[in-house]
Amino acid sequence: MQWGEETNMKTLDQSVTSLNSSPYWNERREAALTLKYFRESQARKTLLDALNDPDDDVLQAVIVALGEIGNEDAVEYMLLPKFLNHPDPLIRWATLQALGKIGKSLIVAEVAQLIDDPEWIVRNEAQKVLRKQVDSAVTHCTTDSARRMVSLLPSSNRELREILIQAFLQMGPRIKPLLRDFVKVGGKQIQTAMAYVLGKLKDQESAPLLVELLENPDREIRKSAIDALGKIGDLSSLPALIERFGDASREVQISAVDAIARFGKPALPLLHETLRYSSRKLIQQNTLSTLAKIRDLSSIPYLVEYMGSTYFIVRRAAIRGLVQYGKDAIEQIHNAIRNVKFPFLEELLHQTENGETVWIRVRAIKALGALADHRAVHLMKRLAANEIAAIQKTALASLAEIGCACWRRCGGLAVLRELRIAPDVDLVAEQLDDDSENVRHRAVQVLSRCGNPRAVPALLQTVAIDGNVTLRYESLRAADELAPADSAVVQAAKKALHDPDPHVRAEAIRIIGRSPDASNLTHLLECLKSASWEVRRNAALALGNMGNIALPSLLGRLDQADQLELESVLRAIGNVGSPEAIPAIEEVIAKAPAGSPIRDAAQKAIADIRDKI
């Protein structure tokens, strides 16, 4: 490059003189930019002296020129707060750019303070320089550079922390001992970052240090240590990780589950042993969740067993775990559901109440508990208040066994419900005879979701005889969904019109109302008198579906009905939609007071009819 082309024929001496003594800021600025093409010491010295120029535009030009020359002597000056913290963002930007171009000294800490600068141009330049500095530190990888970068980890800036952590991952294999030292003595941010790095590096030697961090009072540190141990996969850390299943923080518990699941099958023996010997509900819950993540078939019996836990959170974990296994768990779930009824139960019940000695009664109570037959529950509850301590204690234990078996059946049915399958419909239908309402309820839910019409007869039997209102209602609804055109369902619905519960009657009316069968007319008209709004509404809809068949009877009740019935009759006439009914409705309007519910219902009926014309 020719001198004349770049300096407009100005000599070095002229530029130096102009920068040192010109009273005009634009001449000094032009001189500074000209000097960037000279490498002579005179030019560098003049530019360094000009760092004290009072004009910001000149100062920016001087900084740019020093960056182009690459003068390392300028670094210590430009690191001063007067430049890095200058009010003018262009000077802060120019300072960073110059430092980046010179770039031989490790100045990560000084540059890092501008990564949160309010001006985007400064933040962006700070990131560029910082990445360049960090890349240089990674290349040379000295202990001093590593320590200086670690000191920046407590920064609240996420991008800075990510840059530094990526640098440690690249340097890691060469400075592992130093990283382990930082785990011992660093603060929270340093320990969490080092745990992450050592975990990613799968550093086996750091496992004991990370295990110590599991006792740290800070939740984030414990979580980071757990995540790292999961990645390292050192089996010796398993007991300590399992202990974290009982951590006070749910977030830490979940991290422990995920970490141990990474171990896979090698962790199973210790997990199975934990279930056999631990009575802590949190540890049981999270152990089951871990087994579900590993999904080894050898764990299914444990999950099935713990569906009968006395703790809700444990039962829930077992159920969710078995859902993950899907069809692989079906056979063992069926075994858990199957409730074998002992043929000589009455004899055992007799011995329990009337045995000749206390010990005969105790043995009978234990036998009932082992059989887990729900028919013995009421007796066990009475005996739990017995004045004889041995009988009372044994009855309580047997009651717990029966309850757990019941929960196990409920859990098995809940799994089938979530999977929406019932490979053995007959087995599930048998549970509709169970003495436990919870079991029967789960069975209805399974049958309603399985989509198999073979379940309809058992569901209709429940509608006819079950004492639980909810079960009768859900069974009738499920039977209708499985076989909507089945005459048996319609017949069951007709019988259910006499059910004492209005919800069941309303559902029965809904089913009957789909068919314009005149034989149902009398029953539906009677339902218009019901005190239940739901029953009256469904009856009106059903009569509307019957069309003109129901119209004469409905019109005949306009004069003799009470207010509630009359409103329902008007609603039904509106659903029929026949214009022939309009004169009769207008007579009702004429008699009804303004603003009365009857008048409103009549006006709506006319509007409904006209909408259908």
C-alpha positions in Angstrom: 0.0 0.0 0.0 1.5 3.4 -1.0 2.0 6.1 1.5 0.6 8.8 -0.7 -2.6 6.8 -1.2 -3.4 6.5 2.5 -2.2 9.7 4.1 -3.0 12.3 1.5 0.7 13.2 1.4 1.0 14.0 5.1 4.3 13.0 6.6 4.7 11.3 10.0 6.1 14.4 11.5 3.1 16.5 10.3 0.6 14.0 11.8 2.5 13.9 15.1 2.7 17.7 15.3 -1.0 18.0 14.4 -2.1 15.5 17.0 0.0 17.1 19.7 -0.7 20.8 19.1 -3.6 21.5 16.8 -6.4 23.5 18.4 -9.0 21.9 16.1 -10.5 18.5 17.1 -11.2 17.4 13.6 -7.5 17.9 12.6 -6.4 15.9 15.7 -8.9 13.1 14.9 -7.6 12.9 11.3 -4.0 12.9 12.5 -4.8 10.0 14.9 -6.4 7.9 12.2 -3.4 8.6 9.9 -0.9 7.4 12.5 -2.5 3.9 12.5 -0.5 3.2 9.4 2.8 3.8 11.1 4.7 1.2 13.2 7.4 3.6 14.4 7.9 4.2 18.1 7.2 7.9 17.6 3.7 7.2 16.4 3.0 4.7 19.2 4.2 7.2 21.9 2.2 10.1 20.4 -1.0 8.0 20.4 -0.4 6.8 24.0 0.0 10.5 25.0 -3.2 11.4 23.1 -5.3 9.0 25.3 -5.7 12.1 27.5 -7.2 14.2 24.7 -10.3 16.0 26.1 -12.4 15.5 23.0 -14.4 12.2 22.8 -14.2 12.0 19.0 -10.4 12.3 19.0 -10.2 9.8 21.9 -12.2 7.2 19.9 -9.9 7.7 16.9 -6.8 7.3 19.1 -8.1 4.0 20.5 -8.9 2.7 17.1 -5.4 3.6 15.9 -3.8 1.9 18.8 -5.8 -1.3 18.1 -4.7 -1.3 14.5 -1.1 -0.8 15.4 -1.4 -3.6 18.0 0.5 -1.8 20.7 0.5 -4.0 23.9 1.7 -1.0 25.9 -1.7 0.5 25.4 -3.5 -2.4 27.1 -2.9 -1.4 30.7 -4.2 2.1 29.8 -7.3 1.0 28.0 -8.2 -1.3 30.9 -8.7 1.7 33.1 -12.3 2.6 34.1 -12.1 5.9 32.3 -12.2 3.9 29.0 -14.1 0.7 29.9 -16.7 2.7 31.9 -16.7 5.8 29.7 -20.1 7.5 29.4 -19.9 7.4 25.5 -20.8 3.9 24.3 -18.8 4.4 21.1 -15.6 4.8 23.2 -16.5 1.7 25.3 -17.0 -0.2 22.0 -13.8 1.1 20.4 -11.9 0.1 23.6 -13.2 -3.4 23.4 -12.5 -3.7 19.7 -8.9 -2.5 20.2 -8.3 -4.9 23.1 -9.6 -7.7 21.0 -7.2 -6.9 18.1 -4.2 -6.6 20.4 -5.5 -9.8 22.2 -2.3 -11.2 23.6 -2.9 -10.6 27.3 -5.6 -12.6 29.2 -8.1 -9.9 30.2 -11.2 -12.0 30.5 -12.3 -10.5 33.9 -12.0 -6.9 32.6 -13.9 -7.6 29.4 -16.6 -9.7 31.2 -17.9 -6.6 33.1 -19.2 -5.2 29.8 -21.1 -8.2 28.8 -24.1 -6.7 30.6 -23.7 -3.2 29.1 -26.9 -1.4 28.4 -25.9 -0.8 24.8 -26.2 -3.7 22.3 -23.1 -2.7 20.3 -21.0 -2.8 23.4 -22.4 -6.1 24.7 -22.0 -7.7 21.3 -18.3 -6.6 21.1 -17.7 -7.8 24.6 -18.9 -11.3 23.7 -16.7 -11.4 20.6 -13.6 -10.3 22.6 -14.5 -12.7 25.4 -14.9 -15.7 23.1 -11.5 -14.8 21.5 -9.9 -14.5 24.9 -11.4 -17.8 26.2 -10.3 -19.6 23.0 -6.8 -18.4 23.6 -6.9 -19.6 27.2 -8.1 -23.0 26.0 -5.3 -23.3 23.5 -2.6 -22.4 26.1 -4.4 -24.0 29.0 -2.5 -22.7 32.0 -3.4 -23.1 35.7 -3.4 -19.3 36.0 -5.9 -18.8 33.1 -8.2 -21.5 34.5 -8.2 -19.9 37.9 -9.0 -16.4 36.5 -11.9 -17.8 34.4 -13.2 -19.7 37.4 -13.4 -16.5 39.4 -16.0 -15.2 36.8 -18.4 -18.1 37.3 -20.4 -16.4 40.1 -21.5 -13.9 37.4 -25.3 -13.6 37.0 -24.9 -13.4 33.2 -26.0 -16.7 31.7 -24.2 -16.3 28.4 -20.9 -15.6 30.2 -21.3 -18.7 32.3 -22.1 -20.8 29.3 -19.0 -19.5 27.5 -16.8 -20.4 30.5 -18.3 -23.8 31.0 -17.7 -24.7 27.4 -14.1 -23.6 27.8 -13.7 -25.8 30.9 -15.1 -28.8 29.0 -12.5 -28.3 26.3 -9.7 -27.8 28.9 -11.1 -30.4 31.2 -9.0 -33.5 30.3 -5.8 -31.4 30.9 -6.9 -29.8 34.2 -9.1 -32.4 36.0 -7.2 -32.2 39.3 -7.7 -28.4 39.3 -11.4 -28.8 38.6 -11.7 -31.2 41.5 -10.0 -28.7 43.8 -12.6 -26.1 42.8 -15.4 -28.6 43.8 -13.9 -28.6 47.3 -13.5 -24.9 47.9 -15.6 -23.0 45.4 -18.9 -21.2 46.1 -22.3 -22.2 44.9 -21.9 -21.2 41.3 -18.4 -22.6 41.0 -19.4 -25.9 42.6 -22.5 -26.3 40.4 -20.5 -25.5 37.3 -17.6 -27.8 38.2 -20.0 -30.6 39.0 -21.6 -30.2 35.6 -18.2 -30.2 33.8 -16.9 -33.2 35.7 -20.1 -35.0 35.0 -19.8 -34.3 31.3 -16.2 -35.5 31.4 -17.3 -38.7 33.2 -14.5 -38.2 35.6 -14.6 -41.3 37.9 -12.1 -39.9 40.4 -14.4 -37.0 41.2 -17.3 -39.3 42.3 -16.3 -39.3 46.0 -16.2 -35.5 46.0 -19.6 -35.2 44.3 -21.0 -37.7 46.8 -19.9 -35.3 49.6 -21.8 -32.5 47.9 -25.1 -34.6 48.3 -25.1 -33.5 51.9 -24.8 -29.8 51.1 -27.6 -27.7 52.5 -28.1 -25.9 49.1 -30.6 -27.6 46.9 -29.0 -26.5 43.6 -25.6 -27.9 44.6 -27.2 -31.2 45.6 -29.0 -31.3 42.3 -25.9 -30.6 40.3 -23.9 -33.3 42.1 -26.7 -35.8 41.5 -26.9 -35.0 37.7 -23.1 -35.3 37.5 -23.0 -38.7 39.3 -25.7 -40.0 37.0 -23.5 -39.1 34.0 -20.4 -40.6 35.5 -22.1 -43.9 36.3 -19.9 -45.0 39.3 -21.8 -47.8 41.0 -20.2 -47.0 44.3 -22.3 -43.8 44.4 -25.6 -45.6 44.1 -26.4 -45.9 47.9 -25.8 -42.2 48.3 -28.0 -41.4 45.3 -30.8 -43.6 46.6 -30.7 -41.8 49.9 -31.6 -38.6 48.0 -34.9 -40.2 47.1 -35.9 -39.0 50.6 -34.6 -35.5 50.0 -36.7 -32.6 51.3 -36.7 -31.1 47.8 -39.0 -32.7 45.2 -36.7 -31.3 42.5 -33.7 -33.1 44.0 -35.8 -36.3 44.3 -36.6 -36.2 40.5 -33.0 -35.6 39.7 -32.0 -38.6 41.7 -34.6 -40.7 39.8 -33.2 -39.6 36.5 -29.6 -40.1 37.5 -30.1 -43.6 38.8 -32.2 -44.5 35.7 -29.0 -43.7 33.7 -27.3 -46.6 35.4 -29.8 -49.0 33.8 -29.8 -52.7 34.8 -26.7 -52.6 37.0 -28.8 -50.5 39.5 -31.6 -53.0 39.8 -30.3 -55.3 42.5 -29.8 -52.4 44.9 -33.2 -50.8 43.9 -35.0 -54.1 44.6 -33.2 -54.5 47.9 -34.3 -51.0 48.8 -37.9 -51.9 48.3 -37.6 -54.9 50.5 -36.1 -53.1 53.4 -37.1 -49.5 53.3 -40.3 -48.3 55.0 -40.0 -44.6 54.0 -42.7 -43.7 51.6 -40.6 -41.1 49.6 -37.9 -43.7 49.0 -40.5 -46.3 48.0 -42.2 -43.9 45.7 -39.0 -42.7 43.9 -37.6 -46.3 43.7 -40.7 -47.4 41.9 -40.5 -44.4 39.6 -36.9 -45.3 38.8 -37.8 -49.0 38.1 -40.4 -47.7 35.6 -37.8 -45.6 33.8 -35.4 -48.6 33.5 -38.3 -50.8 32.4 -36.7 -54.2 33.1 -39.3 -57.1 33.3 -37.8 -58.3 36.5 -39.2 -55.2 38.3 -42.8 -55.9 37.4 -43.5 -58.0 40.5 -42.3 -55.2 42.8 -44.5 -52.7 41.1 -47.5 -55.0 41.3 -46.8 -55.6 45.0 -46.6 -51.9 45.8 -50.0 -51.2 44.2 -51.2 -52.4 47.6 -49.2 -50.0 49.7 -50.9 -48.1 52.5 -49.3 -44.9 51.1 -51.2 -43.1 48.3 -48.1 -41.7 46.7 -46.5 -45.1 46.6 -49.6 -46.7 45.0 -49.7 -43.9 42.4 -46.0 -44.4 41.5 -46.6 -48.2 41.1 -49.6 -47.7 38.9 -47.8 -45.1 36.7 -44.8 -47.4 36.4 -46.9 -50.4 35.3 -48.6 -48.2 32.7 -45.1 -47.6 31.2 -44.7 -51.4 30.8 -47.9 -51.6 28.8 -48.9 -55.1 27.7 -45.8 -56.7 29.2 -47.3 -56.3 32.7 -50.8 -57.6 31.8 -50.4 -61.2 33.0 -49.2 -60.2 36.5 -51.8 -57.4 36.7 -54.5 -60.0 36.0 -53.1 -62.2 38.9 -53.3 -59.2 41.2 -56.9 -58.4 40.2 -58.1 -62.0 40.5 -60.0 -62.2 43.8 -60.3 -65.9 44.7 -63.1 -66.3 47.2 -62.5 -68.9 49.9 -65.4 -71.4 50.0 -65.1 -72.0 53.7 -65.2 -68.3 54.7 -68.3 -68.7 56.8 -66.6 -71.3 59.0 -63.6 -69.0 59.5 -65.8 -66.1 60.4 -67.6 -68.3 62.9 -64.3 -69.3 64.5 -63.2 -65.7 64.6 -66.2 -64.7 66.7 -67.0 -67.9 68.6 -63.7 -69.8 68.9 -63.3 -71.8 72.1 -60.0 -70.0 73.0 -58.4 -66.7 72.3 -55.7 -68.4 70.2 -58.2 -70.2 68.0 -59.8 -66.9 67.3 -56.4 -65.2 66.7 -55.4 -68.0 64.2 -58.8 -67.5 62.4 -58.2 -63.8 62.2 -54.8 -64.3 60.8 -56.2 -66.7 58.2 -58.8 -64.2 57.1 -56.0 -61.6 56.7 -53.9 -63.9 54.6 -56.9 -64.7 52.4 -57.5 -60.9 52.0 -61.2 -61.5 51.4 -63.1 -58.2 51.6 -66.2 -59.9 53.0 -64.4 -60.1 56.3 -63.8 -56.3 56.6 -66.8 -55.5 58.7 -66.0 -58.2 61.3 -62.3 -57.1 61.4 -63.4 -53.5 62.1 -65.5 -54.7 65.1 -62.7 -56.9 66.4 -60.2 -54.0 66.1 -62.1 -52.5 69.1 -62.1 -55.7 71.1 -61.1 -55.6 74.7 -58.7 -58.5 74.3 -55.3 -57.0 73.2 -54.2 -60.0 71.1 -57.4 -60.1 69.2 -57.4 -56.3 68.7 -53.8 -56.3 67.4 -54.3 -59.3 65.1 -57.5 -57.8 63.7 -55.8 -54.5 62.9 -53.0 -56.4 61.1 -55.5 -58.5 59.1 -57.6 -55.5 58.3 -54.4 -53.9 56.8 -53.7 -57.0 54.7 -57.3 -57.0 53.4 -57.1 -53.3 52.6 -53.8 -53.6 50.8 -55.1 -56.5 48.7 -58.1 -54.3 47.8 -55.9 -51.4 46.9 -53.8 -53.8 44.7 -56.9 -54.8 42.8 -57.9 -51.2 42.4 -54.4 -50.4 41.2 -54.4 -53.2 38.7 -57.7 -52.0 37.3 -56.4 -48.5 37.2 -53.5 -49.6 35.0 -56.0 -51.3 32.6 -58.1 -48.2 32.6 -55.1 -46.0 31.6 -54.0 -48.5 28.9 -57.7 -48.6 27.7 -57.5 -52.4 27.3 -59.2 -55.4 28.9 -57.7 -58.6 27.4 -59.8 -60.6 29.9 -63.3 -58.9 29.9 -64.7 -61.7 32.1 -62.1 -61.3 34.7 -62.8 -57.5 34.9 -66.5 -58.1 34.9 -66.1 -60.5 37.9 -64.8 -57.5 39.9 -68.3 -55.9 39.6 -69.2 -58.4 42.4 -66.4 -57.3 44.7 -67.4 -56.2 48.1 -65.3 -53.0 47.7 -67.0 -50.1 46.0 -63.6 -48.8 44.9 -62.8 -52.0 43.1 -66.3 -52.1 41.5 -65.9 -48.4 40.4 -62.5 -49.1 38.8 -64.0 -52.2 37.0 -66.8 -50.1 35.5 -64.2 -47.5 34.3 -62.1 -50.3 32.6 -65.1 -51.9 30.9 -66.3 -48.5 29.7 -63.0 -47.8 28.0 -62.2 -51.2 26.6 -64.8 -50.9 23.8 -65.9 -54.5 24.1 -69.7 -55.1 24.0 -69.3 -58.3 25.9 -69.1 -56.2 29.0 -72.7 -55.0 28.6 -74.5 -57.8 30.5 -72.3 -57.3 33.6 -72.7 -53.6 33.5 -76.5 -53.8 33.3 -76.5 -56.2 36.3 -74.7 -53.5 38.2 -77.3 -51.0 37.1 -80.0 -53.3 38.5 -78.5 -54.3 41.9 -75.6 -52.1 43.0 -76.3 -49.9 46.0 -73.9 -47.2 44.9 -75.6 -44.4 42.9 -72.4 -43.4 41.1 -71.8 -47.0 40.0 -75.3 -47.4 38.7 -75.1 -44.2 36.7 -71.7 -44.9 35.2 -72.6 -48.5 34.4 -75.7 -47.4 32.5 -73.8 -44.8 30.6 -71.0 -47.2 29.8 -73.4 -49.9 28.6 -75.1 -47.4 26.3 -71.7 -46.3 24.9 -70.6 -49.9 24.2 -73.9 -51.0 22.7 -76.2 -48.1 21.9 -78.6 -50.1 19.7 -78.8 -53.1 22.1 -82.4 -53.8 23.2 -81.2 -55.0 26.5 -79.7 -51.6 27.2 -83.1 -49.9 26.4 -84.9 -52.4 28.6 -82.5 -51.7 31.5 -83.0 -48.0 31.0 -86.8 -48.4 31.2 -86.4 -50.2 34.5 -84.0 -47.4 35.7 -86.8 -44.9 35.3 -87.9 -46.0 38.7 -84.4 -45.6 40.2 -84.5 -43.5 43.4 -81.6 -41.3 42.2 -82.5 -38.5 39.7 -79.1 -38.7 37.9 -79.7 -42.3 37.0 -83.3 -41.6 35.9 -82.1 -38.7 33.8 -79.5 -40.9 32.1 -82.2 -43.6 31.5 -84.5 -41.0 29.9 -81.7 -39.8 27.6 -81.2 -43.4 26.4 -84.9 -44.0 25.9 -85.4 -40.6 24.2 -83.4 -41.6 21.2 -86.2 -44.0 20.1 -89.6 -42.7 19.0 -91.4 -45.6 20.7 -94.9 -44.6 21.8 -94.8 -47.2 24.6 -92.5 -44.9 26.5 -94.9 -41.9 26.3 -96.6 -42.4 29.6 -93.3 -42.8 31.5 -91.8 -39.7 29.9 -94.9 -37.6 30.6 -94.7 -38.6 34.3 -91.0 -37.5 34.3 -92.1 -34.0 33.4 -93.4 -33.7 37.0 -90.0 -34.6 38.6 -88.5 -32.3 41.1 -85.2 -32.7 39.4 -84.4 -30.2 36.7 -82.1 -32.7 34.9 -84.9 -35.3 34.7 -87.4 -32.7 33.4 -84.9 -31.4 30.8 -84.1 -34.9 29.5 -87.8 -35.9 29.4 -88.6 -32.7 27.4 -85.8 -33.6 24.9 -87.0 -37.2 24.7 -90.6 -36.2 24.0 -89.3 -33.7 21.4 -87.5 -36.6 19.7 -90.8 -38.5 19.5 -92.3 -35.7 17.4 -96.0 -35.5 16.6 -96.6 -38.8 18.4 -96.2 -37.0 21.7 -97.9 -33.7 20.7 -101.5 -34.5 21.6 -100.6 -35.7 25.0 -98.4 -32.6 25.6 -101.1 -30.2 24.5 -103.6 -32.0 26.8 -101.4 -31.2 29.8 -101.2 -27.4 29.2 -104.3 -26.8 31.4 -103.7 -29.2 34.3 -100.0 -29.0 34.9 -98.4 -27.1 37.8 -95.7 -24.5 37.1 -92.6 -26.8 37.0 -94.5 -29.4 34.9 -95.9 -26.7 32.6 -92.5 -25.2 31.9 -91.2 -28.7 31.0 -94.3 -29.4 28.8 -93.7 -26.1 26.9 -90.0 -27.0 26.5 -91.0 -30.4 25.1 -93.6 -28.8 22.7 -90.9 -26.4 21.5 -88.6 -29.4 20.8 -91.4 -31.2 18.8 -91.5 -28.1 16.6 -95.0 -28.4 15.2 -96.7 -25.2 14.1 -100.1 -26.7 15.1 -99.1 -26.1 18.8 -98.7 -22.3 18.4 -102.4 -21.3 19.1 -102.4 -23.4 22.3 -99.1 -21.8 23.5 -100.4 -18.3 22.7 -103.4 -19.1 25.1 -100.8 -19.9 27.8 -99.1 -16.6 27.1 -102.3 -14.7 27.4 -103.0 -16.2 30.9 -99.5 -16.0 32.3 -98.4 -12.8 34.1 -95.8 -10.6 32.3 -92.2 -11.6 33.2 -93.3 -15.0 34.8 -91.2 -18.1 34.1 -94.3 -19.7 32.4 -94.6 -16.8 29.9 -90.9 -16.9 29.2 -91.0 -20.6 28.6 -94.0 -20.2 26.3 -92.4 -17.5 24.2 -89.2 -19.6 23.9 -91.3 -22.6 22.7 -92.9 -20.5 19.9 -89.4 -19.2 18.9 -88.1 -22.8 18.8 -91.0 -23.9 16.6 -90.6 -21.0 14.2 -86.9 -21.7 13.9 -87.7 -25.2 12.7 -90.3 -24.2 10.1 
